[in-house]
Amino acid sequence: MEQKSGRLDRQELLSLAHMFEKRVELSYGRTAYVTVASGVWKEVLWEEFHHAVQEFAGGLLSLDVKPGDRICMIAENRPESYIVIMATLMVGAIFAPCYHNETADGLLHVVNNVGAEIIIGEDQEHLDKIAQIRPKIKSFRKAILYEKYEPKDLPWAMSFKDLMAQGKERLEEAKPVLRERVKNQRGEDTAVIIHTSGTTGPPKGVILTNRSQLFFANSYREALPLTPSDVVMLYLPLAHVGGLSAGLFFQIYADVTGFFAESWDELPANLLEVCPTFYTSMPRILEKYYTRIRTQIDDSPFLQRKLSLWCLEVGRKAGSLKLEGRRVPPVLRAQNLLADAILFRKIRELFGGRIRFAASGGAPISKVIIDFFHSVGLLILEQYGSTEAGVLTANTESQYRFGSVGKPLSGVEVGIAEDDGEILCRGESLCKGYWNDEEETRKLFNEDGWLRTGDIGEIDADGFLWITDRKKDILVTAGGKNVAPANVENLMKTSKYIEDCAVFGDKKKYLVALFTLDEDETTKFARDESIIFADLGDLTEKPEVVELISHTVNELNSRLPSVAQIKYFDILPDRLDIDENEVTPTMKVKRRILAKKYASRIEKLYR
């Protein structure tokens, strides 16, 4: 039977819940998403997804959830999470997500900030965190867990399965209530409160309305013209606009089939199985792939390594000509076809082999990595946005410039402040402000209604936006030179031995850095060099390892202007830790925290 599909019109939609209802109606019989369990992939149709959402929504009604109530979720990107989100919106409640790896204190901050009465989690670990913070929660009624847990004497906890059963029992009487609640929703209603990453202070709750999310979904569809025949991987955090706005909501709006990854660890294997046509990634994942590929080439036998390096040089030359819009000579074209057969095709197959293009966002990515993948035939398009504004700009298949973050999406205005170069924006996709924080909301917008992004940048003659750095992160050396630490850090992380980097040097004569090392690559180096060590902390102090990193830093410094070069560095004994508040749940380095925690190490580098 031929499956039908339809294109949604933003102007006709009242809310995100209404969008979902219309999608189910237009795409009845089509696949909404695909799940995997024990290696078996199972298709879920739109109407099946809708029925599960109605059942859970019925369960929420049985808990007396009212319009405007806040429901907090601490969970990964998985089918149950999709059901929770859409059911929350269907009953008119407000969805407030939390990263699945958030600390107990971080969860408490989100729950109390929004006044959530219901918390939905995944497993025993999340139940333990909820139990730990429960006495400090201002308003709490129920915890709902996806997986098995030990209820003991916990009348305040129940399973996802049991709540679904309650909703199923009262589904018929719940349906008219749900229809009425969807009908009464409006564009200006708050749909989501999503918290900032907290790199520059306590996370703030960003208010996103139905209208802002529908406007964004429509603009994003114009920039990325995906169709129902496209396939995407679902794995990005739903507490981030990349996983929620550009993920779930966009997927529903554009009718794109999503495959849920089994887990972060299984993502590489799932890519090979699913063979997506579009891939959205965070820079850290692409950095890991880049490191893995370069390591395999470096460790290959002499002749194979020489052949691989020849292929990469051919790809670089051909890619450069294509970027300049110049013709690739016949001989180089033939060489590039040969290099594709020898090496490039194998690299693309790591991502499934069918990707037309990939998007990178959430943090800056080194141009070195974008150029590398372009040379092997994989187009990485960088995007830019924030929790407060969603995706503002994007490179597209037809218009892109490596190193930039693209042009503004349809309906989005981007400008540069004359006094300090801060990027400003306005449009319907922007947030309303911060939840329960009028002072910070006033600071967010200038007197003309433009949203202050907190980033520094410039717009070139062709309309492409280039990011310099975070406004609060700009380092001003003792010589009065401005340095963007993110650019230096991203370059250093292209080394296979460096996992994380934090650069310091404000009001100092030169820059210094703290490094953490990639355990696998550093351990491999030690074994190849017959270095005896107890653990990673011990290994970081070995003279041979310090010399290795010194050589790496010197090599990378040669690509930087003198003012941005790292003069001295120190190696931390372990990886940066979320529980120690050193990085955000999305693994962004908290430079201010590190500066305070490791002040003595940093000062030693200046002595």
N, C-alpha and C positions, 0 to 999 in steps of 0.2 A: 504494500500500500504506500502511495506517495505521501511523504511527510510534508506538512505545511509549516511555514514560518512567516513571520511578519515583522516589519520595522516599526518600532515604537516611536511615537511623536511626543517629545517632551512637553509641548504645549497642552496636550490632552491629559497629562498625568497630575493627580492631586498630591501624591506622596510616594515614598518608596514602596510602601505596602500595596498601593494601587498599581504601581509599576509591576510588581510581582504578579498580582492578579491578572493583569493584561498580558504579561508574558506567557503565563500558563494557558490563557485562552488562545493566544495566537500561535503558540508552539506546541499545542497538544499533540502527543504522540512522538515528540522529538526527545532526544537525550539531553537532560540538564547537566548531569555530571556522572562520573564513573568512579566507583570505589574499589578498593582492593583489600582482600583479606586472605591470608595464607597463600598468596601468589595468584589468587583468582580475581579477575576483574569483573565487576558487575555494573551494568548500566542502570541508571535511575532516571526515569522519564520525568518531564516537568510536572505532570499531574500526580505522580507518586511523591515527588518532592513537596508539592503543594499539600497533599493529604497529610504527610508527616508534620508539616508546619501547622496545619489546622489542629492536629491532635495535641501537639505540644502547647499551642496557643490555648486550647481548651483546658489543658492542665494548669496553665498560668491563671486562667479565669477561676479555676477551682481554688487557687491560692489567693483569690480576691485582688489580683493585680489590676490597678486602675490606670487610665490614661495619664501620662506624665510621670508615673513611677519610674525609678531607675533600677535597671537590672545589670549587675556587673558580671562579666564572664572572664575567667582566667583559664585559657585553653589554647591549644594549637589549632591550626587550620585543618579541620576535619569535617566530615559530613554532619555530625551532631552539632557542630558550631554553626554551620549554615542554617540548620533548622532552628536553633536557639535565636539567632539574630533576626530572621524573618518573622518568627512567631512573636518576638518581643515587639517588633514594629507593627505587626498586625493587631495586637491588642492595644496599641497606642502608647506603649511604654517607651522609655528612652534607653538605648543600648550604650553601656559604658564598659568597653573592653580593657583587659589588662594582659600584658605579655605573659605567656605560659611559664616563663622562667623568672618572673618577678619575685623579689624577696617578700617575706611576710610584711615587713614595714612598708614596702612599696605598694602592696595590695591594700594595706590598711589606709594608706594615704588616698588612693583612688576611691575606695569604698566610702570613706568619711567625707571626702571632698564633694561627692555627688549625692551622698545620702542614700546609698543603695540599701534596700531591704532584703534583696535576694542575690545570692552569689552562686554562680554556676561554675563548676570546676571539672577536672578530668578524673583524678585518681586519688589514691591514699595520700600522696605527697601534698596535693592541694587541700585535701580535707584537714591534714595536720596543720597547714598554714592558717586555714580558716579557724580551726579550734584555738590556735595560739593567739590570734588577734580578736576573737569574738568578744571577750570582755571589754575591749576598747572601742568596739564599733558602736556608733551613736544610735543607729536604728537597724536592727537585724531580725529577720524572721525565719529564713530558710536557706539551707545550702543544698544544691542539687549536683550530684556527681555522675559522670558518664559511665565510669567503670566500677568494678567491684570495690567495695570498701568495707571497713570494719565498723559497723554502726555503734556497737557497744550500747551505751546508754545515751544516745544522741537523738533526742526527739526532734532536734532542729535540722537533721540531715535526712535526705532521701535520695533514691537513685533516679537517674534520667528515665530509665525503663518504667519505673513505677509511676512517674508523673505522666509519661506518655499514655500509660494504661488508664489513668484517671481521666485524661483528656478524651480518650477513645470512648469511654463509658458515657460521657456527657456531650459527645460531639454534635449530635443532632440539635440539642438545645443551645449549644455554643455557636453554631453556624450563623444564626441571625444576629447574635450579639457581635460576632466578628465582622459581619458585613456592615453593620451600623457603625462600628468603630473605624473601619477603613473609610467609609463614606464621609465621616466627620473630620478626617484629617486634612490639614491644609499645608501648603508649601512653606509657610513661615514657622510651622511647628518644629521644635527641636526633635531630631531623630537620633542623634549620636552625640555623646560627649567622649572625645578621644583625647588622651593626655599626651603632652609634649614629652620628649625623650629625657629631659632633665639634665642636659649637658651643662647648662649655665645657671641652674637653680632648681628648686622643687618643681616637679611636673605640674603644669597648669591644664585644667580641663577645657578643651576647645569645643565650643558649641557649633555643631553642624546641623543645618536644617534640611528638611526634605528638598526644598528648592535648590539649595546649594549643591546637593549630591546629584540631583537630576540634571542640573545645568552642567556639572562636571562630566557626567556620564556621556551626555550628548557631545560636548566639546572633545572629549577623549576619543569618541568613536570617529569623529571627523579626522583627527590626527592619526589614528591607527585604524584604518578601515578593515577591521576583521569581520568575517562573515560566519554564518552557522557551520561552514565547512572547516573552519579553523579549530585547532585543538591547543589548549593551554594546560600547563601544570599548575596545580593549586597547592601552595606550600608556604607562601609569605605570611607573616604574622597578621592576624586580624585586628590587632591593637595598633596597627600602622595603616596610614592611608593607602600604602601600596597594596596591602592585602585586602583592605575593606573597600575603599572607594574605587581604586583602579583594579580591584580583584572582583569580589562578590557582586557589588552593585553594577559595575561595568559589564560583568559577565551576563547578568540578568538582562540588562538594557540592550546589549548587542547580540544576545542569543548565541554565545560562544560555548562550546562544550569543554568542560574542565575535568581533568583527571587529578584526583587527590593523591599526592605522594604518600607512601607508607610512613615515612619519617624523614628527617633531615639526613640521617645516615644512609637511607635507601634511595635518596633523590638521584644520585648518578645512575643507579641501576634502573630506576623508574623512567628516566629520560630515554634510556635505550629501548625500553619496552613500549613506551607511549609514542615516541617520535613526534613531539609537539611541533606545530608550525610557527608558534610565537612563544617567546620565552622572556619572562620578566625576572630580573635578577638584582640582588644587592651586589655592590662592588666586591665585597669580601669573597663571595662565591666565585666570581670571575677571576679574582686574584689567585684563589686556590687552584683553579683549572690551569691558569697560566703557569703557575709554579710547577704543577705536576707535569705539564707538557714539556717545559724547558728542562726539568730534571731528567725525564725519560730520554730526551735527545742528548743531554750531556753525558748520561750513563751508558749510552749505546756504544757498540763496537766502533772502532775508528772510522772505517769506510762508511758505515751507516750514518754516523754522526756527521761526517763531511757531506754526505748526500743530503741529509736533512737540512743542514745549514745552507747548502746551495739552494734548496727549495725555498727556504724562508727568504733568502736574498732576492730570488726571482719574484716571489710574491710581493715583497716590499716594493720593488721597482715597478711592477705592473700596477699595484695598488696606488702608488703615488701618482702615476700617470692618469689613472681613472679619476682620482680625487680632483686633479687639475683640469679634468675634462678634455684631456689630450688623448690622441689615438695611440693604442698599444701596437708597436711594430710587429709584423708577422713573426719574426724569430722569437721575440719575447713572449708573444701570445702562445706560440707552440711550446716554449719552455714552461710557461705557466700551466698549460694543460697537462704536461708531463708531471710537473710538481704536484698538481692536484691529484693525479692518479697515484703518485708515490706517497704523499704525506697529507695534503690538505683534507682530502675526503675522510681520512681516518680521524683527523681532529674534529671535523664537523660531526662525525658519527658519535662522538662522545656526548653530544647533545641530542642525539636521535637521528641526525642526518636530514631532517626536513624543515629546519627553521629558516623562515624567510628573512627574519630579522629579530633581534632581541633588544629589550629595553633595560637600561640600568638607571637606578635612582636611589634616593635615600641618603646618599653620601657621595662625595666626589670620587671619581675613578681616574687613575693615571692614564694619560693619553698613550703612554707606551703600550698599555694592555689593549686599548681600543685599536691602535695601529696594528698590533700583532694579529688580532683576530680578523681584522679587515684583510690583511695580507693572505690569510688562508681561506677567505671567502665567507666569513661570518660577520655580518654587519651588526655592530653594537651601537645603539642609539641612546645617547644620554638624555635624561630628562631632569627637570628641576621643579621643586615645589616645597611645600611645608605642611605641617599639620594644620596650620591656620588657613592655608589657601589651597590645599590640594595640589595637583600638578598644574603648574603655571605655564611652563614652556616645554617643548619637546622637539628633538630632531625627528624627522620622518623619513620614510623610504625615498621620497622624491626630493626632500630638502634637508640636508644635514651638513654639519661642519664639525669635524672632530676637535675636541677641546672645548667646544661651546656646549650649551645646554639647549640649543635650538631656539625656535621662535615661539611667541605666545600662542596659546591655544585660542580657538575661536571664542570671541566674547570676553577675552581677558586683556586688560591693559597693563603694560609693564613700563615703568619709568625709572629714572635714576635721579636721586636727590642731588641738587647742585652743590650743597655744602660739604657733604662727606662721601658721596658716591653710593649711598645705600640704595638697594633695589626696593622700589615701591610697586604696589600692584592694586588693582581694583577690578571688580566684576562680580557676577552673581554666585560664583563658586566659592567666594570667601566666607569665612566663619562669621558668626554674630559677635563673637568676643569670648571671654573666659568665664566659665561657670563660677558664680558667686565671687567675682573679683573685678569690681568696677574700676578700681585704680589701674590694674594692669590692662584692662580693656581700653581705657582712655589712652594709655601709652602706646597701645598697638596701632592706633590710627592717628594720622596727622590731621591738621585742621581742615584739610581739603578732602578728607575721607579716604585717603590712600592708606593701605595697610603697609606698615613697616616690616619688612622681612627679616631684618637683622643681618642680612648678607650684603657684601660689597660687590659691585660688578659694573660692567659697561656693555653698551649695545653697539654693535658695529654698523657700518653703512648699509649692510644687507638685512639688518633687523635681527641678527643672532645675538643672544645674550651670553656673556662670558662672566663666570663667577670668579672673583678674586679670593674672597675668604669670608668667614663670619666676622661681623663688625666687632664683636667682643673679643675675637681671637687674634686680631691683627697685632703683631709684635712691632714695636718701635725701638730700634736699637739705640745705643748711646750716641751713635753718629747721626740719629734722626732719620734713618732709613726704615721704610715700612716693609715688613716681610709677612707673607701669608704662610703660616706654619703648615696648613693642610696640604699645600702643594709639595712641600719638602717631605712631609710624612708619607704621602702617597707614593712619591718616587722611591723612598727608602723601602717601602713595603713591596716593591717589585722584586726585591731580592728574595730568593727562596729561603734564606736563613732568617729573615726578620719577619716576625708575625705582627707585632705592633710597635708603633713609634709615637713618642710624644716629644715635641720640640719646644724649647724654652729659650728666652733671650730678651724679654722685654726690658728696656732701659739698660741693657748690657752691651759690652763691646762686641760680642760674638754669640752665635747660637750653640746650644748644647742639646743633647737628646738622651732620652731613656728608651731603651729597647727591650722587648721581650723576644725570645727566639722561637722559631718553629722547631718543635721538639723532634719531629720525624727527620727533618733534613739535617739538623745539627747532630743528632744521634748518629745518623748515617755517616756524616763527615768524621765523627770521632772514631767510629769503628774502622773506617777506611784508613785512618791515620794511626790506628792501634793506640788510641788514648784510653786509659783506664779511668772510669768515673763511677760515682755511686748513683747520681740522679741528675736531673736537669740543672738544679741549683748548683751542684758541684761542677757540672760541665761548663756553666757560664763563666767560671773563674779560671778555667784552664788557659794558659798563655796562648796555646795554639788556636783556641776559639776566639779569644780577644783579638789576636792578629788577623784571623779570618774576617771578623766583622770590621776591623779597621781597614783592611784592604777593600772590602765591599763599600764602606762609607766613602773612602777616597775615590773609588771608581765612580760612584753615583754623584759625588760632589762635583766632579768635572762637568756634569750636565747643568749645574746651577751657577747663577751669578755669585760672585765672591761673598756678597752680603748675606746670601741665603744658604751658604755652606755650613755644615756642622763641623765645629772645630774639635770638640771633645764629646765623649758619650760614656754612658754607664749601662751595664746590662743587668736587668732585674732577674732575680733567681727563679721566678715563676711567671706563669701567664697572668694577665690581668683578670680580675674576678668580679663578676656581677655582685656577688654577696658582699664583697668588700667595698662596693660602691665605686669601683675604679672605672667601670664601663657601664653603659646603658644596656638594657635588654637586647638592643639591636647592635651591640658591640661597638658603639661610638665611644672613643676615649674621653673621659672626663678630665681635661687638662688641669683645671683648677684644683680638683681633688688630688691629682697626682703631684701637683706643685707643692701642696701643703704636706701630703703624706711623705714625700721623698725630698723634702726641703734640704736636708743635710747632704744627701747624695748630689743634688743639683749644685749646692754651694761649693761642694768639694771640687766640682768640675771647673769652677771659676777661680779656685785657689791653686 
